Amino acid sequence: MKYCIRLTIIVLFGVLPLTLQAQRKNSRYNSYIKEYAPIAVEQMKKYKIPASITLAQGLLESGAGTSSLARKSNNHFGIKCHRTWRGKKVYYDDDAPKECFRAYGKVEDSYEDHSIFLTEGPRYRFLFDLKITDYKGWAKGLKKAGYATDRSYANRLITIIEDYELYKYDNQGMSKREARKLEKLLKKKPWLVNPHQVYIANGLAYVVVREGDTFKFLGGEFDISWKKLVDYNDLHKEYVLEPGDIIYLKKKNKKAQKPYTMHVVRDGESMHSISQTYGIRLKNLYKMNKKKMEEYVPEVGDTLRLR
């Protein structure tokens, strides 16, 4: 039996969301991070704002430094004039036509003003009660406080931070005692550094395997016996996980969800890969199609029942 559960198969049939496709590292983003990370860390030490949040906002608001506002006015955070601003001004169409934005002499001034804007703004005061490493809390808090009107603003910041591992810069703002404490914690629970995102498809929770993942590692992260993970996914304990594999976190269904009733076998598919695609227990897929597990091997063009 082939134990093929590759991501490409899932995406091909459109059963799982397109968000499964890992965001490719953008070279423009990498260049931006390399150039401005030292400034973000400096601001973190001075104002206690996570460097990861500052960098993620800079990347998102300025399009990694390529927006007109960033290129012409050095405004990397989309901060508008407001009543208190006494510096240079520029006007762009945003939520409304010809809105007033702050302009700076250099990018460093934009970073400094961003920090002051957050520390002196009453509506952001609650954020400074959070730990310097709580980037998720900061991201959600910024959205709650009304920094941006985009409903997905917090999730977009978190995605950038995790995709580009910006959370690593936050450790530089910790005290030695906090750093030692975190180091001990991560030795016991290494997945806390970059937890897996949980997706939902076929009514089931699942994760996408990354480089170096094992059943024991995933079991530890989600507090599930690694042997159960093996069983839930119709695999064997010697199976070596590969990046892109789909691992369900609970037992699969006895049949596919509506409207998936039939499946035509394509090249490279196995009964196992099909069972993973639709979240069906392997033995039930064989049973529905009156096939014997030890005998039947699907061929291209075969039609299989899913419910």
N, C-alpha and C positions, 0 to 999 in steps of 0.2 A: 504494500500500500504506500502511496506517496503522501507525505505529510506536507502538502503545499498549501500555505495560507498567506500568500503574498499580497501585499497591499494593491498591486496593480490589478489583480483580479477583482478585488472589492470595488475599486473605482470604475473599472470597465463596465460593470453592470449597474452602476448607479444606486446600489442598495445602501451604501454608507455615504455619509456626507463628504463633500469635496474637501472639507477642512482637514481630512486625513492626510492630505499631501503636505509633507513637511515644508515649511517656508524655506526657500533657498536663501542662503546667506547673500545679502546684497553687498557688493564690493563698495558701493557708495556709502552704505551704512558703516561698514568696517572702517573706512577712511575717516568718517566723521568721528566715530568713537575714539580712534587712535589720536586724533587731533584735540578733541575737547574733553576726554576723560580726565586729564590732570586738572582742568579747570573745575569740572564737576566735583571732583574729590576735594579740591581746595575749598569750594563753596560749602560742601558737606561739613568739613571740619569747622568752618566759621559759623554756619547758620543751622547745622543739625538737620539738613534736608538730605534724604538718601541720594547718593550720587546716581544710583540706578534710575530714580524718578526724574532727576534733572536731565540726564542723558536721553531717556526715553521721550520726555516731553520735547526736548530739543530736536530729536530725530523726527518725531511725529509732526510737530507744529511747523518746522522749517523744511520738511521734505529732505532731511539730511543736508540742510544748508543750501538747497537749490531753489527755494521759493523766491519770488520777487521781493517779498518783505525782508527775507534774510539777506539776499544778495545786495539789494540797494540800500537797505536801512539797518542791517545788522541786527534785526529783531528776530531772534530764534525761538521765541516762545508765544508769539501772537498776542502779546499784551497790548491792550488798547489804551488810549490816553487817559480816560477817566478825569475827574475834576482836579485831582492833585498834581497831575503831570505838568511840569514847567519846561520840559526839554523840547527837542525838535519833534516835529509831527509829520506824518505822511498819511495819505488817504487811499483806502482800497475798499472794494466791494466785498463785504463779508456776509453777516446775517442781514445787513441792510446796505444799501448803496452808500458809497463814499464815507465809510466809517474811519474814525481817527485812530491811528496806531502810533506807538512810540518809535522813535528813530534814535539810533546810537552811533557814536563815532567809531566804535570797534565792538567785536563780538563779546569780548570779555565784559564790557559794560552791560550787555544784554543779560549775561549770566548773573552778574551782580544784582541787577535790577529785578530779575526773576526771584532771587532769594529774598530781597527786601520786600517785594510784592507779597510773597507768601508769609513771611514772618510778621509783617505789619498789618496784614489783612485780618480783621476780626473773625471773618467766616472761616479762615483756615487755621485758627488757633488750636482747635482740638487735634489737629494732625500731629502736633509736636508732643503729644502724650504717647504717641506710638513709638515702638522701638525703631531704631535706625535701620534695622534689617527687615522691617515689615513693609516691603514694597507693595504687596497686595492691598494692605490696609491703606497705604498712602494713595494708591491709584484709585481705589473705590471712594476714598475720602475727597479727593480732588473733584471727582465727578459729582459727589453728593453736595459739595460746597458750591458747585456751579462754575468751575473753571472753564468747562466747555459744554456746548449744547448737544454734542454728539452722544447719543444714548450708549454707544458701545465704547466710549472713551476709556473707561477703566480697563476693559478687556483688551483693547488695543495696546495700552501701555504695558500691561502684564505680558502680553504676547511678545512684544519687542524685548522686554527685559529678559524673558526666559529664552527666546530664540538666540539672543546675542550674549547671554550670560552676564548681563550687566549687574546682577546682584552681587557679583564678586567684588565690585568696587565698594560696596557698602561696608564690608568688613574693615576697611581702612579707617572708618569713622568710629570704630569701637575701642573701648578701653582694653588694656592688656588682660584684665580680669574677664571681661566679656568675651574676648577673643579665645581665651583658654577654655572657657565654659562652652562656647560654640564648637570648638575643635573636638572636645570630648563627646558632645552630643552627636556630631556628624560621624564620628567613628562608630557609634552605635546605630545611627540612623542616617546613612549616607544619602538616601533618597531625598532628604529634606533640602539638599542643595538645589536640586532641580526636579521637583516632583512631576510625575507623568500627568498629562491632561487626560481626563476621563471623558469619553464620548458615549453617546447613546445611539444605538441602531438596532433594529429588530426588537425594540423594547428591552434591550439588554445593555448593560454597561460594559465597556471594553477599553483597552489601552493599545497603543501602537508601540511595539518593541523598538528599543533603541540599542545602539552599539553597546555591548557588554552586559546587557540584561540577562538575568537567569530567572528561573521559576522561584528560587529562594529569595532573590532580591525583590521581585514583584510581590511575593507573598508577604515579605516583611513590610513593604510599603503600604499594602492594603489590608494588613492583618488577616490574611487568608492563608490557610495551609497550602504550601507549594504543591502538595500532592493533590489537593482539590483543584488547583488551577490546571494541573495536568489532566485530571479527570473531566473537568468542565469543557476542555477544548479537544477531547478525544485524541490526546497525544500519549506518548509513552515517556517515562521518566528519563530516558537517555536522550531524548530529543534536545538538540541545541537550538535555542532561539536565535533568530536572525533579524536584523533591522527590517522593519516593515511588516513583520508578523502581527496578526491580530489576535489578542488574547482576551477572551471574555472573562469577567470577574464573577460570574454566577452561571449556574447550569443553563445550557441552551434550551430552546423550546422544542416541543414535540413536532411542531409543524411551522411552516413559514407564516409570517403575518400577511394579511391581505394587502395588496392585490396579487401577491406572488403565488401563483398556482402551479405553473409549469416552468421548466428550465431546459433549454437545448444546450447540450454539452459542446463546449468549444475546445480548441486545441490547447493542450497543456493542463487541462483540468482533471481533478480526481474527485472521488466521492467526498473526500475529506475537505478539499478546498471549497466545494459547493456547499457542504454543510456549514462551513465557517461563513461563507458569503451571506447565507440566509439565516444564520443563527439557529440551525436545526441540529439536534442530536444525531450523530452519525448512524447509530443503530436504527433510529426511526426513519431516516432517509432510505436506508436499505429496505426496511419493512414496508414502507408505503409503496415502494416500487417492486415488491416481491422479488428481491434480489438477495443472494447469499453473499455475506461479507467476504468469505474466503474464496469466492469464485468470480464474482462480477467485477469487471474493470470497464468503466464507461468509455465509449468511443465517440469521436466527433460526430455530431448529428443525432445522438440518442436524446430522447425526450424523457425527462424525469418529472414525476409528480413532486410537489413541494408541500401539499396539504390535502 
